[in-house]
Amino acid sequence: MLRREFIRSGGSGLIAMAVTTATPLGRSAFAETAPKEIRFGFQKTGLFVPIRQRRTYENFFNPLGVAVRWVEFQFGPPMLEALNLGSIDFAAVGDAPPIFAQAAAANLYYVAAQPPPGEAVVVAPDSPIRTLADLRGKKIGVPKGSSAHATAVAAVEKAGLAWSDVTPVYLAPADGVAAFDRGIIDAWAIWDPYLAIAEVTKNARSLAFNTEAHDPHFFYLANKAFADKYPAVVSQIADVLAGEAAWAEAHHDEIASLLQEAQGVDLAVEKRVVSRAKYMIEPVNDEIVAGQQATADQFYRLGLIPKKINVRDIVWKWTPRA
């Protein structure tokens, strides 16, 4: 299916056309070379949530004889562990987890990129911490190996501090909520919707957003063995994703409602999440690789990963259809 046709359909129609235009050899030949099922890893945030709610991939792949299954994770590192093991085939995650995974020789490819979601280092409204420099000697809650980990490291160093000047407290997002509420940690590095919830319901103050601290991206990744075996399917996954992103960019109110439906979070929170999101999907180009490499080099310098890596080694070539 051509991307412009998918966009016009709202991401849910023209299935009959998909059989011929997305699979030039026809339904039977595609069925012989395609997987029986595609397993998507997702978190309850980001573009995969409305895609799942709208059954976009089901509407595209089911008529071609391919089932779609969604597997939920709380955050990125365990998702990429599952991707490495082949328990899922495709995943959406922030910038740091692929770096840790590549350093551990993970079985994955970068396929596509998106501007990052809202993410920041925040403090309680009555905290005496006013600037990043005030974090010296303080406890920062952060999900280990996550994009928030990268944001926290970059923010601390931007303030002229060393990572050793702060005390990281490694907490999964749900545990971070409790620790932040009870004042067990002095600051918290976290992403939307947790960030927006903290801002809207607790008046949390931001010390620095991710884009103010470094040059992050959000990534879509494929299991390497899956992509090598089914390259046409991976291209289709990315093309459909790009079509849905274009729809999302023009339908913020609908995206906020779909997120609320999936997460059970107040609509005012979801509107804040969507207001700072940028739904644009693109191949992983040289500029994006450079930003990701800079983060990887920083992690190696700090001893957070055991060896130097070359991000470009695991970038998969996706050429979007016109």
C-alpha positions, 0 to 999 in steps of 0.5 A, a space after each residue: 500500500 502506498 503511504 498516501 493511500 493509507 493516510 487518506 484511508 485514516 489508517 483503517 481502510 483500503 485493505 483489498 488494495 493492500 493485498 495487491 499494492 503492498 504485495 506485488 506477488 499476490 496474497 498466496 505468494 505473500 502468505 508463503 514468505 510472511 510470518 504467521 504473526 507479528 509481535 509488537 512490544 509497546 508501553 502505554 505511551 507513544 504512538 503505538 497506543 493509538 495504533 493499537 486502539 485503532 487496530 491499524 496494523 490488524 486492519 493492514 496485516 490480517 487480510 494478508 493472513 498475518 496475525 498481530 499480537 501486542 505485548 505490554 512492557 512497563 519501560 524500555 530495557 525489558 522490552 529490548 531484552 524480549 526483542 533480543 531473545 526473539 520473544 517480540 519482533 518489533 518495538 518502540 523505545 527511547 534512546 538509551 535502551 538500544 545503546 545498552 542492548 547493543 553494548 550487550 551484543 543484542 540481536 536488533 536493528 534501528 528501523 525508524 526514528 521520531 522526535 522524543 516524547 516529553 521527558 524531564 528532570 522534575 522536583 516537588 513544587 516546594 523543593 529548595 532545588 531551583 537549578 540543575 546545579 543544586 542537584 549536587 549530593 542529591 538523590 535522582 530517581 531514574 529507571 535504569 537503562 531508560 531514555 530518562 537515564 540518558 536525560 538525567 546524565 546529560 542534564 547533570 553534566 550540562 550543569 557542570 556536575 559529574 554523574 558521580 556528584 549525584 546519587 542515582 536511585 534506580 526505580 521502575 516508573 511505578 516505583 518512581 511515582 511512590 518515591 517522588 510522592 513520599 520525598 524519598 528522592 530529591 528529583 525524578 527523571 521521567 517521561 510522559 504520561 508520568 511527567 504530565 501527571 506529576 505536573 498537572 496533579 502535583 505541580 512538579 517543577 521541571 529543571 530541564 527537559 530532555 531536548 534542553 539537555 541533549 539531542 534525543 530521539 524515540 526509536 522503532 526497532 526490529 529483531 535482527 533475525 526477523 528483519 533479515 528473514 522478512 525485510 519486506 514486512 519490516 518495510 511495510 510496518 514502517 510505512 504503515 507507521 509513517 502513515 499513522 503518524 501523519 494522521 496523528 499529527 493532524 488529529 491531536 484531540 483524537 490521539 488524546 482521547 485514545 490515550 485516555 481510553 487506554 491509560 485511564 488518565 485524566 484528559 487534561 493530562 493527555 492533552 498536555 502529553 499530546 501538545 508537546 509530542 511530534 508525530 513524525 516518522 523518518 529513517 535513521 539518518 546521519 544526524 540522528 546516528 550522530 546524536 545517538 552515538 554521542 550518547 553512547 560515547 558518553 555512557 562508555 566514558 562514564 562506565 555505564 556500558 562495558 565497551 564502545 559501540 558503533 551505532 551505525 552498525 545496527 541501522 537498518 535501511 528503510 526507504 519510505 514508499 512515496 
